[in-house]
Amino acid sequence: MRELSLHILDIAQNSIVAEADEIRIAIIEDYLQDRLAICIKDNGKGMDQETLAKVVDPFYTTRTTRKVGLGIPMFKQAAEQCEGKFTITSNLGVGTEIVAEFKHSHIDRMPLGNMSDTLITIINSNDKINLMYTHEIGEEKFTLCTRDIKKTLGELPITNLDVLIWLRDYIKENLYEMYEKAKKFMV
């Protein structure tokens, strides 16, 4: 994968398959500590300890359509090759949490990518999912909560094309503004 946002999308799709109805995605960019952290947490079915031990193996997958599962192992490799670390915890009936940390300035670190399109894809893939997205850069923070948006929309579905277009632009504009304000923290 060429962008970290595609790894985030892949993990979120795993959460949806695991029957999660809540997915939390947090991104923390700390320029002063030269750190990028991505945390994805769901309340899906979770995994037993045996499955959890296998999930980082690229030759293990629960899918029946193919014999390899590259998403999590590639995300782990991407973090570790950039002087970072990767952890995954899971409990049956509780959910799964993945944390990938990167040295922000590492020459091999993939760009974060297009988070607005990634979030819209997650929202559009299952309108029953409640997605909580937070993104921090220094003192700047952007939060998006689909539960709150759904309340505001009332009967209008969050997957309505006009709503999705508005949401994409809203996310894009807010992330742009946050990056502009955070330039003072960039090293």
VMD Tcl script that builds the backbone (N, CA, C; Angstrom):
set m [mol new atoms 561]
animate dup $m
set s [atomselect $m all]
$s set {name element resname resid chain x y z} {
  {N N MET 1 A 0.847 -1.177 0.000}
  {CA C MET 1 A 0.000 0.000 0.000}
  {C C MET 1 A 0.890 1.236 0.000}
  {N N ARG 2 A 0.429 2.242 -0.669}
  {CA C ARG 2 A 1.254 3.442 -0.841}
  {C C ARG 2 A 0.973 4.520 0.193}
  {N N GLU 3 A -0.139 4.412 0.906}
  {CA C GLU 3 A -0.515 5.427 1.889}
  {C C GLU 3 A -0.996 4.749 3.162}
  {N N LEU 4 A -0.748 5.380 4.289}
  {CA C LEU 4 A -1.205 4.838 5.560}
  {C C LEU 4 A -2.726 4.821 5.644}
  {N N SER 5 A -3.379 5.761 4.971}
  {CA C SER 5 A -4.844 5.793 4.996}
  {C C SER 5 A -5.450 4.509 4.425}
  {N N LEU 6 A -4.754 3.867 3.494}
  {CA C LEU 6 A -5.247 2.609 2.942}
  {C C LEU 6 A -5.135 1.487 3.963}
  {N N HIS 7 A -4.111 1.520 4.808}
  {CA C HIS 7 A -4.008 0.558 5.908}
  {C C HIS 7 A -5.159 0.787 6.888}
  {N N ILE 8 A -5.447 2.049 7.169}
  {CA C ILE 8 A -6.551 2.379 8.078}
  {C C ILE 8 A -7.862 1.851 7.513}
  {N N LEU 9 A -8.086 2.045 6.232}
  {CA C LEU 9 A -9.292 1.552 5.578}
  {C C LEU 9 A -9.375 0.030 5.680}
  {N N ASP 10 A -8.271 -0.657 5.447}
  {CA C ASP 10 A -8.244 -2.113 5.517}
  {C C ASP 10 A -8.604 -2.602 6.926}
  {N N ILE 11 A -8.039 -1.983 7.939}
  {CA C ILE 11 A -8.323 -2.375 9.327}
  {C C ILE 11 A -9.792 -2.079 9.657}
  {N N ALA 12 A -10.301 -0.935 9.214}
  {CA C ALA 12 A -11.709 -0.601 9.465}
  {C C ALA 12 A -12.635 -1.615 8.793}
  {N N GLN 13 A -12.282 -2.054 7.599}
  {CA C GLN 13 A -13.089 -3.074 6.926}
  {C C GLN 13 A -13.058 -4.386 7.711}
  {N N ASN 14 A -11.899 -4.721 8.288}
  {CA C ASN 14 A -11.821 -5.896 9.168}
  {C C ASN 14 A -12.781 -5.738 10.345}
  {N N SER 15 A -12.851 -4.532 10.903}
  {CA C SER 15 A -13.750 -4.259 12.025}
  {C C SER 15 A -15.204 -4.474 11.629}
  {N N ILE 16 A -15.558 -4.030 10.438}
  {CA C ILE 16 A -16.931 -4.191 9.954}
  {C C ILE 16 A -17.256 -5.679 9.780}
  {N N VAL 17 A -16.311 -6.438 9.222}
  {CA C VAL 17 A -16.499 -7.879 9.069}
  {C C VAL 17 A -16.643 -8.547 10.440}
  {N N ALA 18 A -15.960 -8.007 11.438}
  {CA C ALA 18 A -16.030 -8.541 12.804}
  {C C ALA 18 A -17.279 -8.060 13.541}
  {N N GLU 19 A -18.216 -7.466 12.800}
  {CA C GLU 19 A -19.514 -7.038 13.308}
  {C C GLU 19 A -19.436 -5.910 14.349}
  {N N ALA 20 A -18.428 -5.071 14.235}
  {CA C ALA 20 A -18.341 -3.899 15.104}
  {C C ALA 20 A -19.429 -2.910 14.725}
  {N N ASP 21 A -19.987 -2.241 15.717}
  {CA C ASP 21 A -20.905 -1.144 15.411}
  {C C ASP 21 A -20.298 0.185 15.844}
  {N N GLU 22 A -19.082 0.122 16.383}
  {CA C GLU 22 A -18.357 1.348 16.736}
  {C C GLU 22 A -16.882 1.161 16.384}
  {N N ILE 23 A -16.359 2.126 15.640}
  {CA C ILE 23 A -14.936 2.140 15.280}
  {C C ILE 23 A -14.380 3.499 15.673}
  {N N ARG 24 A -13.273 3.469 16.395}
  {CA C ARG 24 A -12.583 4.695 16.791}
  {C C ARG 24 A -11.227 4.731 16.103}
  {N N ILE 25 A -10.976 5.824 15.411}
  {CA C ILE 25 A -9.700 6.020 14.733}
  {C C ILE 25 A -9.096 7.302 15.291}
  {N N ALA 26 A -7.880 7.196 15.796}
  {CA C ALA 26 A -7.181 8.368 16.334}
  {C C ALA 26 A -5.815 8.470 15.667}
  {N N ILE 27 A -5.502 9.667 15.222}
  {CA C ILE 27 A -4.191 9.943 14.634}
  {C C ILE 27 A -3.567 11.078 15.426}
  {N N ILE 28 A -2.351 10.852 15.882}
  {CA C ILE 28 A -1.620 11.883 16.623}
  {C C ILE 28 A -0.304 12.126 15.901}
  {N N GLU 29 A -0.149 13.354 15.442}
  {CA C GLU 29 A 1.102 13.756 14.803}
  {C C GLU 29 A 1.819 14.701 15.756}
  {N N ASP 30 A 2.919 14.239 16.287}
  {CA C ASP 30 A 3.692 15.019 17.255}
  {C C ASP 30 A 5.034 15.357 16.624}
  {N N TYR 31 A 5.110 16.552 16.067}
  {CA C TYR 31 A 6.332 16.969 15.392}
  {C C TYR 31 A 7.477 17.187 16.377}
  {N N LEU 32 A 7.168 17.637 17.582}
  {CA C LEU 32 A 8.211 17.877 18.579}
  {C C LEU 32 A 8.878 16.580 19.022}
  {N N GLN 33 A 8.091 15.514 19.119}
  {CA C GLN 33 A 8.636 14.197 19.484}
  {C C GLN 33 A 8.963 13.348 18.248}
  {N N ASP 34 A 8.718 13.915 17.066}
  {CA C ASP 34 A 8.961 13.226 15.800}
  {C C ASP 34 A 8.240 11.877 15.769}
  {N N ARG 35 A 6.936 11.913 16.056}
  {CA C ARG 35 A 6.152 10.691 16.201}
  {C C ARG 35 A 4.803 10.820 15.500}
  {N N LEU 36 A 4.402 9.761 14.847}
  {CA C LEU 36 A 3.068 9.635 14.272}
  {C C LEU 36 A 2.464 8.363 14.850}
  {N N ALA 37 A 1.318 8.483 15.477}
  {CA C ALA 37 A 0.637 7.320 16.052}
  {C C ALA 37 A -0.741 7.184 15.429}
  {N N ILE 38 A -1.084 5.965 15.080}
  {CA C ILE 38 A -2.399 5.650 14.529}
  {C C ILE 38 A -3.003 4.555 15.399}
  {N N CYS 39 A -4.177 4.838 15.947}
  {CA C CYS 39 A -4.863 3.867 16.792}
  {C C CYS 39 A -6.242 3.589 16.195}
  {N N ILE 40 A -6.555 2.316 16.023}
  {CA C ILE 40 A -7.856 1.901 15.503}
  {C C ILE 40 A -8.430 0.901 16.492}
  {N N LYS 41 A -9.591 1.227 17.016}
  {CA C LYS 41 A -10.206 0.386 18.047}
  {C C LYS 41 A -11.657 0.121 17.666}
  {N N ASP 42 A -12.094 -1.138 17.843}
  {CA C ASP 42 A -13.480 -1.471 17.535}
  {C C ASP 42 A -14.097 -2.286 18.663}
  {N N ASN 43 A -15.400 -2.451 18.583}
  {CA C ASN 43 A -16.114 -3.280 19.550}
  {C C ASN 43 A -16.691 -4.519 18.870}
  {N N GLY 44 A -15.945 -5.052 17.917}
  {CA C GLY 44 A -16.389 -6.234 17.174}
  {C C GLY 44 A -16.244 -7.507 17.984}
  {N N LYS 45 A -16.296 -8.626 17.288}
  {CA C LYS 45 A -16.259 -9.945 17.933}
  {C C LYS 45 A -14.964 -10.192 18.689}
  {N N GLY 46 A -13.895 -9.550 18.285}
  {CA C GLY 46 A -12.605 -9.806 18.910}
  {C C GLY 46 A -12.022 -11.136 18.458}
  {N N MET 47 A -10.848 -11.446 18.991}
  {CA C MET 47 A -10.152 -12.683 18.630}
  {C C MET 47 A -9.672 -13.375 19.889}
  {N N ASP 48 A -9.611 -14.704 19.811}
  {CA C ASP 48 A -9.004 -15.432 20.920}
  {C C ASP 48 A -7.485 -15.275 20.819}
  {N N GLN 49 A -6.772 -15.683 21.837}
  {CA C GLN 49 A -5.322 -15.473 21.880}
  {C C GLN 49 A -4.591 -16.255 20.794}
  {N N GLU 50 A -5.109 -17.409 20.420}
  {CA C GLU 50 A -4.482 -18.207 19.360}
  {C C GLU 50 A -4.573 -17.477 18.017}
  {N N THR 51 A -5.747 -16.950 17.696}
  {CA C THR 51 A -5.930 -16.195 16.454}
  {C C THR 51 A -5.107 -14.919 16.481}
  {N N LEU 52 A -5.092 -14.254 17.624}
  {CA C LEU 52 A -4.319 -13.015 17.767}
  {C C LEU 52 A -2.839 -13.247 17.479}
  {N N ALA 53 A -2.310 -14.379 17.916}
  {CA C ALA 53 A -0.900 -14.698 17.673}
  {C C ALA 53 A -0.629 -14.938 16.193}
  {N N LYS 54 A -1.631 -15.430 15.451}
  {CA C LYS 54 A -1.452 -15.746 14.031}
  {C C LYS 54 A -1.692 -14.557 13.112}
  {N N VAL 55 A -2.445 -13.570 13.558}
  {CA C VAL 55 A -2.933 -12.512 12.667}
  {C C VAL 55 A -1.814 -11.669 12.043}
  {N N VAL 56 A -0.637 -11.645 12.643}
  {CA C VAL 56 A 0.473 -10.885 12.066}
  {C C VAL 56 A 1.275 -11.714 11.053}
  {N N ASP 57 A 0.869 -12.950 10.849}
  {CA C ASP 57 A 1.494 -13.833 9.867}
  {C C ASP 57 A 0.826 -13.604 8.513}
  {N N PRO 58 A 1.586 -13.221 7.478}
  {CA C PRO 58 A 0.965 -12.942 6.176}
  {C C PRO 58 A 0.329 -14.173 5.530}
  {N N PHE 59 A 0.665 -15.367 6.017}
  {CA C PHE 59 A 0.109 -16.579 5.428}
  {C C PHE 59 A -1.084 -17.110 6.216}
  {N N TYR 60 A -1.642 -16.232 7.060}
  {CA C TYR 60 A -2.836 -16.585 7.817}
  {C C TYR 60 A -3.959 -15.622 7.445}
  {N N THR 61 A -5.137 -16.144 7.211}
  {CA C THR 61 A -6.309 -15.319 6.977}
  {C C THR 61 A -7.550 -16.116 7.349}
  {N N THR 62 A -8.580 -15.399 7.740}
  {CA C THR 62 A -9.858 -16.055 8.013}
  {C C THR 62 A -10.738 -16.030 6.767}
  {N N ARG 63 A -10.313 -15.333 5.744}
  {CA C ARG 63 A -11.093 -15.247 4.508}
  {C C ARG 63 A -11.033 -16.563 3.746}
  {N N THR 64 A -12.105 -16.899 3.103}
  {CA C THR 64 A -12.146 -18.118 2.300}
  {C C THR 64 A -11.853 -17.845 0.837}
  {N N THR 65 A -11.766 -16.570 0.453}
  {CA C THR 65 A -11.559 -16.211 -0.954}
  {C C THR 65 A -10.084 -16.151 -1.337}
  {N N ARG 66 A -9.198 -16.193 -0.331}
  {CA C ARG 66 A -7.766 -16.189 -0.638}
  {C C ARG 66 A -7.008 -16.854 0.503}
  {N N LYS 67 A -5.727 -17.150 0.254}
  {CA C LYS 67 A -4.949 -17.914 1.230}
  {C C LYS 67 A -3.964 -17.072 2.018}
  {N N VAL 68 A -3.917 -15.784 1.761}
  {CA C VAL 68 A -3.008 -14.914 2.509}
  {C C VAL 68 A -3.780 -13.731 3.061}
  {N N GLY 69 A -3.279 -13.172 4.157}
  {CA C GLY 69 A -3.871 -11.988 4.757}
  {C C GLY 69 A -2.777 -10.964 4.988}
  {N N LEU 70 A -2.579 -10.081 4.049}
  {CA C LEU 70 A -1.427 -9.183 4.086}
  {C C LEU 70 A -1.659 -7.872 4.829}
  {N N GLY 71 A -2.913 -7.490 5.089}
  {CA C GLY 71 A -3.204 -6.173 5.638}
  {C C GLY 71 A -2.494 -5.867 6.945}
  {N N ILE 72 A -2.744 -6.650 7.962}
  {CA C ILE 72 A -2.136 -6.389 9.276}
  {C C ILE 72 A -0.627 -6.592 9.234}
  {N N PRO 73 A -0.099 -7.686 8.636}
  {CA C PRO 73 A 1.362 -7.820 8.583}
  {C C PRO 73 A 2.063 -6.668 7.859}
  {N N MET 74 A 1.459 -6.164 6.785}
  {CA C MET 74 A 2.087 -5.052 6.061}
  {C C MET 74 A 2.056 -3.766 6.872}
  {N N PHE 75 A 0.972 -3.535 7.620}
  {CA C PHE 75 A 0.866 -2.357 8.481}
  {C C PHE 75 A 1.935 -2.434 9.579}
  {N N LYS 76 A 2.098 -3.618 10.147}
  {CA C LYS 76 A 3.113 -3.842 11.182}
  {C C LYS 76 A 4.509 -3.572 10.620}
  {N N GLN 77 A 4.788 -4.130 9.446}
  {CA C GLN 77 A 6.089 -3.936 8.815}
  {C C GLN 77 A 6.350 -2.452 8.524}
  {N N ALA 78 A 5.323 -1.755 8.047}
  {CA C ALA 78 A 5.477 -0.327 7.727}
  {C C ALA 78 A 5.886 0.462 8.960}
  {N N ALA 79 A 5.280 0.159 10.103}
  {CA C ALA 79 A 5.622 0.863 11.347}
  {C C ALA 79 A 7.039 0.515 11.798}
  {N N GLU 80 A 7.355 -0.772 11.822}
  {CA C GLU 80 A 8.649 -1.207 12.340}
  {C C GLU 80 A 9.818 -0.771 11.469}
  {N N GLN 81 A 9.621 -0.664 10.156}
  {CA C GLN 81 A 10.717 -0.237 9.293}
  {C C GLN 81 A 10.974 1.271 9.400}
  {N N CYS 82 A 10.083 1.976 10.101}
  {CA C CYS 82 A 10.240 3.422 10.282}
  {C C CYS 82 A 10.532 3.762 11.748}
  {N N GLU 83 A 11.328 2.900 12.383}
  {CA C GLU 83 A 11.723 3.093 13.781}
  {C C GLU 83 A 10.520 3.248 14.699}
  {N N GLY 84 A 9.457 2.534 14.385}
  {CA C GLY 84 A 8.240 2.588 15.187}
  {C C GLY 84 A 7.939 1.250 15.808}
  {N N LYS 85 A 6.698 1.116 16.231}
  {CA C LYS 85 A 6.282 -0.156 16.815}
  {C C LYS 85 A 4.818 -0.397 16.485}
  {N N PHE 86 A 4.405 -1.626 16.689}
  {CA C PHE 86 A 3.062 -2.060 16.337}
  {C C PHE 86 A 2.553 -2.987 17.426}
  {N N THR 87 A 1.347 -2.710 17.905}
  {CA C THR 87 A 0.736 -3.604 18.884}
  {C C THR 87 A -0.699 -3.874 18.472}
  {N N ILE 88 A -1.132 -5.086 18.777}
  {CA C ILE 88 A -2.517 -5.453 18.544}
  {C C ILE 88 A -2.990 -6.226 19.773}
  {N N THR 89 A -4.125 -5.788 20.300}
  {CA C THR 89 A -4.739 -6.476 21.433}
  {C C THR 89 A -6.182 -6.775 21.071}
  {N N SER 90 A -6.671 -7.884 21.581}
  {CA C SER 90 A -8.039 -8.267 21.262}
  {C C SER 90 A -8.569 -9.206 22.327}
  {N N ASN 91 A -9.865 -9.120 22.557}
  {CA C ASN 91 A -10.551 -10.023 23.472}
  {C C ASN 91 A -11.867 -10.430 22.843}
  {N N LEU 92 A -12.166 -11.714 22.929}
  {CA C LEU 92 A -13.425 -12.217 22.392}
  {C C LEU 92 A -14.601 -11.497 23.029}
  {N N GLY 93 A -15.527 -11.069 22.191}
  {CA C GLY 93 A -16.726 -10.396 22.668}
  {C C GLY 93 A -16.530 -8.957 23.093}
  {N N VAL 94 A -15.301 -8.456 23.010}
  {CA C VAL 94 A -15.000 -7.081 23.442}
  {C C VAL 94 A -14.547 -6.220 22.273}
  {N N GLY 95 A -13.642 -6.739 21.453}
  {CA C GLY 95 A -13.149 -5.981 20.313}
  {C C GLY 95 A -11.648 -6.056 20.168}
  {N N THR 96 A -11.140 -5.238 19.263}
  {CA C THR 96 A -9.723 -5.256 18.900}
  {C C THR 96 A -9.193 -3.830 18.849}
  {N N GLU 97 A -7.934 -3.680 19.239}
  {CA C GLU 97 A -7.258 -2.386 19.155}
  {C C GLU 97 A -5.894 -2.575 18.513}
  {N N ILE 98 A -5.621 -1.731 17.530}
  {CA C ILE 98 A -4.334 -1.737 16.847}
  {C C ILE 98 A -3.704 -0.361 17.015}
  {N N VAL 99 A -2.428 -0.355 17.399}
  {CA C VAL 99 A -1.681 0.892 17.512}
  {C C VAL 99 A -0.404 0.745 16.688}
  {N N ALA 100 A -0.231 1.652 15.732}
  {CA C ALA 100 A 0.978 1.682 14.910}
  {C C ALA 100 A 1.648 3.038 15.138}
  {N N GLU 101 A 2.912 2.988 15.501}
  {CA C GLU 101 A 3.669 4.221 15.709}
  {C C GLU 101 A 4.828 4.269 14.727}
  {N N PHE 102 A 5.120 5.472 14.248}
  {CA C PHE 102 A 6.158 5.698 13.252}
  {C C PHE 102 A 7.033 6.870 13.683}
  {N N LYS 103 A 8.294 6.841 13.293}
  {CA C LYS 103 A 9.094 8.055 13.375}
  {C C LYS 103 A 8.563 8.945 12.258}
  {N N HIS 104 A 8.021 10.090 12.633}
  {CA C HIS 104 A 7.317 10.946 11.664}
  {C C HIS 104 A 8.205 11.337 10.489}
  {N N SER 105 A 9.453 11.672 10.760}
  {CA C SER 105 A 10.340 12.178 9.709}
  {C C SER 105 A 11.095 11.081 8.970}
  {N N HIS 106 A 10.842 9.833 9.291}
  {CA C HIS 106 A 11.588 8.737 8.659}
  {C C HIS 106 A 11.407 8.771 7.146}
  {N N ILE 107 A 12.490 8.625 6.447}
  {CA C ILE 107 A 12.464 8.744 4.985}
  {C C ILE 107 A 11.575 7.684 4.329}
  {N N ASP 108 A 11.420 6.536 4.973}
  {CA C ASP 108 A 10.613 5.463 4.393}
  {C C ASP 108 A 9.156 5.482 4.851}
  {N N ARG 109 A 8.798 6.450 5.693}
  {CA C ARG 109 A 7.406 6.486 6.162}
  {C C ARG 109 A 6.499 6.897 5.015}
  {N N MET 110 A 5.465 6.097 4.796}
  {CA C MET 110 A 4.485 6.422 3.759}
  {C C MET 110 A 3.740 7.697 4.159}
  {N N PRO 111 A 3.257 8.449 3.190}
  {CA C PRO 111 A 2.415 9.596 3.538}
  {C C PRO 111 A 1.110 9.110 4.167}
  {N N LEU 112 A 0.499 9.960 4.972}
  {CA C LEU 112 A -0.766 9.594 5.595}
  {C C LEU 112 A -1.823 9.328 4.529}
  {N N GLY 113 A -1.859 10.139 3.504}
  {CA C GLY 113 A -2.811 9.914 2.425}
  {C C GLY 113 A -4.094 10.708 2.599}
  {N N ASN 114 A -5.084 10.335 1.855}
  {CA C ASN 114 A -6.330 11.082 1.777}
  {C C ASN 114 A -7.317 10.585 2.834}
  {N N MET 115 A -7.259 11.175 4.011}
  {CA C MET 115 A -8.118 10.732 5.110}
  {C C MET 115 A -9.579 11.069 4.867}
  {N N SER 116 A -9.877 12.148 4.156}
  {CA C SER 116 A -11.292 12.468 3.923}
  {C C SER 116 A -11.949 11.381 3.074}
  {N N ASP 117 A -11.298 10.938 2.013}
  {CA C ASP 117 A -11.871 9.869 1.187}
  {C C ASP 117 A -11.918 8.544 1.949}
  {N N THR 118 A -10.917 8.277 2.760}
  {CA C THR 118 A -10.891 7.054 3.561}
  {C C THR 118 A -12.066 7.021 4.529}
  {N N LEU 119 A -12.295 8.111 5.230}
  {CA C LEU 119 A -13.396 8.159 6.191}
  {C C LEU 119 A -14.751 8.046 5.493}
  {N N ILE 120 A -14.896 8.700 4.356}
  {CA C ILE 120 A -16.154 8.618 3.606}
  {C C ILE 120 A -16.395 7.184 3.134}
  {N N THR 121 A -15.350 6.500 2.717}
  {CA C THR 121 A -15.495 5.105 2.297}
  {C C THR 121 A -15.965 4.234 3.455}
  {N N ILE 122 A -15.400 4.455 4.639}
  {CA C ILE 122 A -15.821 3.690 5.823}
  {C C ILE 122 A -17.281 3.988 6.152}
  {N N ILE 123 A -17.640 5.257 6.171}
  {CA C ILE 123 A -19.015 5.662 6.488}
  {C C ILE 123 A -19.993 5.074 5.482}
  {N N ASN 124 A -19.635 5.121 4.208}
  {CA C ASN 124 A -20.527 4.650 3.150}
  {C C ASN 124 A -20.620 3.124 3.099}
  {N N SER 125 A -19.616 2.436 3.632}
  {CA C SER 125 A -19.617 0.973 3.545}
  {C C SER 125 A -20.626 0.327 4.489}
  {N N ASN 126 A -20.995 1.028 5.562}
  {CA C ASN 126 A -21.979 0.483 6.496}
  {C C ASN 126 A -22.545 1.629 7.317}
  {N N ASP 127 A -23.778 2.025 7.018}
  {CA C ASP 127 A -24.363 3.187 7.690}
  {C C ASP 127 A -24.728 2.916 9.147}
  {N N LYS 128 A -24.628 1.659 9.584}
  {CA C LYS 128 A -24.927 1.328 10.990}
  {C C LYS 128 A -23.723 1.579 11.900}
  {N N ILE 129 A -22.550 1.702 11.299}
  {CA C ILE 129 A -21.326 1.924 12.070}
  {C C ILE 129 A -21.322 3.337 12.638}
  {N N ASN 130 A -20.945 3.440 13.904}
  {CA C ASN 130 A -20.662 4.745 14.495}
  {C C ASN 130 A -19.152 4.919 14.459}
  {N N LEU 131 A -18.706 5.925 13.749}
  {CA C LEU 131 A -17.287 6.190 13.572}
  {C C LEU 131 A -16.911 7.429 14.356}
  {N N MET 132 A -15.880 7.294 15.191}
  {CA C MET 132 A -15.330 8.431 15.925}
  {C C MET 132 A -13.900 8.615 15.427}
  {N N TYR 133 A -13.645 9.774 14.821}
  {CA C TYR 133 A -12.328 10.065 14.269}
  {C C TYR 133 A -11.762 11.287 14.971}
  {N N THR 134 A -10.546 11.153 15.475}
  {CA C THR 134 A -9.845 12.300 16.036}
  {C C THR 134 A -8.466 12.379 15.389}
  {N N HIS 135 A -8.038 13.607 15.157}
  {CA C HIS 135 A -6.741 13.850 14.543}
  {C C HIS 135 A -6.114 15.037 15.273}
  {N N GLU 136 A -4.942 14.809 15.825}
  {CA C GLU 136 A -4.253 15.851 16.580}
  {C C GLU 136 A -2.904 16.148 15.955}
  {N N ILE 137 A -2.610 17.444 15.892}
  {CA C ILE 137 A -1.287 17.911 15.498}
  {C C ILE 137 A -0.929 19.023 16.474}
  {N N GLY 138 A 0.044 18.766 17.333}
  {CA C GLY 138 A 0.381 19.761 18.350}
  {C C GLY 138 A -0.843 20.080 19.187}
  {N N GLU 139 A -1.182 21.349 19.273}
  {CA C GLU 139 A -2.337 21.784 20.058}
  {C C GLU 139 A -3.635 21.762 19.251}
  {N N GLU 140 A -3.543 21.471 17.964}
  {CA C GLU 140 A -4.722 21.458 17.100}
  {C C GLU 140 A -5.373 20.078 17.109}
  {N N LYS 141 A -6.713 20.071 17.102}
  {CA C LYS 141 A -7.443 18.806 17.140}
  {C C LYS 141 A -8.723 18.917 16.315}
  {N N PHE 142 A -8.980 17.874 15.530}
  {CA C PHE 142 A -10.212 17.760 14.755}
  {C C PHE 142 A -10.908 16.477 15.171}
  {N N THR 143 A -12.211 16.557 15.403}
  {CA C THR 143 A -12.999 15.390 15.793}
  {C C THR 143 A -14.223 15.285 14.910}
  {N N LEU 144 A -14.529 14.066 14.515}
  {CA C LEU 144 A -15.727 13.769 13.736}
  {C C LEU 144 A -16.410 12.574 14.390}
  {N N CYS 145 A -17.693 12.731 14.692}
  {CA C CYS 145 A -18.462 11.655 15.308}
  {C C CYS 145 A -19.733 11.433 14.490}
  {N N THR 146 A -19.836 10.281 13.842}
  {CA C THR 146 A -21.005 10.048 12.991}
  {C C THR 146 A -22.282 9.888 13.808}
  {N N ARG 147 A -22.172 9.477 15.061}
  {CA C ARG 147 A -23.367 9.365 15.912}
  {C C ARG 147 A -24.033 10.739 16.040}
  {N N ASP 148 A -23.222 11.774 16.270}
  {CA C ASP 148 A -23.748 13.131 16.387}
  {C C ASP 148 A -24.315 13.627 15.053}
  {N N ILE 149 A -23.620 13.298 13.975}
  {CA C ILE 149 A -24.080 13.719 12.650}
  {C C ILE 149 A -25.413 13.064 12.326}
  {N N LYS 150 A -25.541 11.783 12.643}
  {CA C LYS 150 A -26.798 11.065 12.387}
  {C C LYS 150 A -27.954 11.680 13.171}
  {N N LYS 151 A -27.701 12.112 14.399}
  {CA C LYS 151 A -28.748 12.769 15.200}
  {C C LYS 151 A -29.209 14.049 14.515}
  {N N THR 152 A -28.246 14.817 14.024}
  {CA C THR 152 A -28.563 16.071 13.347}
  {C C THR 152 A -29.341 15.819 12.057}
  {N N LEU 153 A -28.982 14.764 11.345}
  {CA C LEU 153 A -29.634 14.460 10.061}
  {C C LEU 153 A -31.064 13.957 10.236}
  {N N GLY 154 A -31.350 13.384 11.378}
  {CA C GLY 154 A -32.701 12.843 11.592}
  {C C GLY 154 A -32.974 11.674 10.664}
  {N N GLU 155 A -33.998 11.799 9.847}
  {CA C GLU 155 A -34.410 10.716 8.935}
  {C C GLU 155 A -33.525 10.602 7.686}
  {N N LEU 156 A -32.773 11.652 7.375}
  {CA C LEU 156 A -31.911 11.636 6.198}
  {C C LEU 156 A -30.716 10.708 6.460}
  {N N PRO 157 A -30.512 9.700 5.628}
  {CA C PRO 157 A -29.417 8.759 5.881}
  {C C PRO 157 A -28.048 9.413 5.670}
  {N N ILE 158 A -27.094 8.998 6.494}
  {CA C ILE 158 A -25.738 9.538 6.391}
  {C C ILE 158 A -25.092 9.129 5.068}
  {N N THR 159 A -25.618 8.082 4.432}
  {CA C THR 159 A -25.081 7.613 3.153}
  {C C THR 159 A -25.724 8.305 1.949}
  {N N ASN 160 A -26.578 9.288 2.188}
  {CA C ASN 160 A -27.139 10.100 1.109}
  {C C ASN 160 A -25.974 10.775 0.376}
  {N N LEU 161 A -26.006 10.762 -0.944}
  {CA C LEU 161 A -24.887 11.286 -1.737}
  {C C LEU 161 A -24.540 12.728 -1.371}
  {N N ASP 162 A -25.538 13.587 -1.223}
  {CA C ASP 162 A -25.272 14.989 -0.872}
  {C C ASP 162 A -24.622 15.102 0.508}
  {N N VAL 163 A -25.053 14.256 1.437}
  {CA C VAL 163 A -24.454 14.255 2.779}
  {C C VAL 163 A -23.002 13.799 2.705}
  {N N LEU 164 A -22.740 12.744 1.946}
  {CA C LEU 164 A -21.372 12.238 1.812}
  {C C LEU 164 A -20.442 13.283 1.182}
  {N N ILE 165 A -20.938 13.981 0.165}
  {CA C ILE 165 A -20.130 15.028 -0.479}
  {C C ILE 165 A -19.846 16.147 0.520}
  {N N TRP 166 A -20.876 16.554 1.266}
  {CA C TRP 166 A -20.677 17.604 2.262}
  {C C TRP 166 A -19.679 17.148 3.327}
  {N N LEU 167 A -19.844 15.911 3.806}
  {CA C LEU 167 A -18.939 15.381 4.836}
  {C C LEU 167 A -17.497 15.336 4.338}
  {N N ARG 168 A -17.300 14.859 3.105}
  {CA C ARG 168 A -15.948 14.795 2.550}
  {C C ARG 168 A -15.302 16.178 2.530}
  {N N ASP 169 A -16.060 17.174 2.059}
  {CA C ASP 169 A -15.528 18.536 2.009}
  {C C ASP 169 A -15.281 19.093 3.409}
  {N N TYR 170 A -16.182 18.793 4.335}
  {CA C TYR 170 A -16.047 19.241 5.723}
  {C C TYR 170 A -14.769 18.676 6.354}
  {N N ILE 171 A -14.539 17.392 6.161}
  {CA C ILE 171 A -13.334 16.752 6.703}
  {C C ILE 171 A -12.097 17.349 6.057}
  {N N LYS 172 A -12.116 17.446 4.741}
  {CA C LYS 172 A -10.959 17.972 4.001}
  {C C LYS 172 A -10.611 19.391 4.449}
  {N N GLU 173 A -11.620 20.252 4.562}
  {CA C GLU 173 A -11.385 21.639 4.973}
  {C C GLU 173 A -10.846 21.726 6.393}
  {N N ASN 174 A -11.413 20.941 7.305}
  {CA C ASN 174 A -10.961 20.989 8.690}
  {C C ASN 174 A -9.544 20.448 8.864}
  {N N LEU 175 A -9.205 19.381 8.149}
  {CA C LEU 175 A -7.841 18.864 8.220}
  {C C LEU 175 A -6.854 19.870 7.618}
  {N N TYR 176 A -7.232 20.504 6.515}
  {CA C TYR 176 A -6.373 21.517 5.903}
  {C C TYR 176 A -6.115 22.658 6.884}
  {N N GLU 177 A -7.182 23.166 7.503}
  {CA C GLU 177 A -7.034 24.254 8.476}
  {C C GLU 177 A -6.161 23.836 9.655}
  {N N MET 178 A -6.325 22.619 10.107}
  {CA C MET 178 A -5.530 22.137 11.224}
  {C C MET 178 A -4.046 22.083 10.853}
  {N N TYR 179 A -3.740 21.592 9.658}
  {CA C TYR 179 A -2.346 21.550 9.214}
  {C C TYR 179 A -1.771 22.959 9.074}
  {N N GLU 180 A -2.570 23.879 8.580}
  {CA C GLU 180 A -2.107 25.261 8.437}
  {C C GLU 180 A -1.779 25.868 9.805}
  {N N LYS 181 A -2.660 25.671 10.771}
  {CA C LYS 181 A -2.434 26.203 12.124}
  {C C LYS 181 A -1.265 25.507 12.812}
  {N N ALA 182 A -1.038 24.260 12.489}
  {CA C ALA 182 A -0.011 23.479 13.168}
  {C C ALA 182 A 1.384 23.678 12.574}
  {N N LYS 183 A 1.503 24.451 11.508}
  {CA C LYS 183 A 2.804 24.648 10.884}
  {C C LYS 183 A 3.855 25.148 11.872}
  {N N LYS 184 A 3.403 25.853 12.896}
  {CA C LYS 184 A 4.359 26.377 13.898}
  {C C LYS 184 A 5.028 25.254 14.685}
  {N N PHE 185 A 4.420 24.044 14.684}
  {CA C PHE 185 A 4.983 22.922 15.425}
  {C C PHE 185 A 5.901 22.060 14.560}
  {N N MET 186 A 5.864 22.289 13.250}
  {CA C MET 186 A 6.651 21.447 12.357}
  {C C MET 186 A 8.119 21.792 12.500}
  {N N VAL 187 A 8.905 20.724 12.575}
  {CA C VAL 187 A 10.359 20.896 12.749}
  {C C VAL 187 A 11.033 20.907 11.405}
}
mol reanalyze $m
mol bondsrecalc $m
mol representation Tube
mol addrep $m
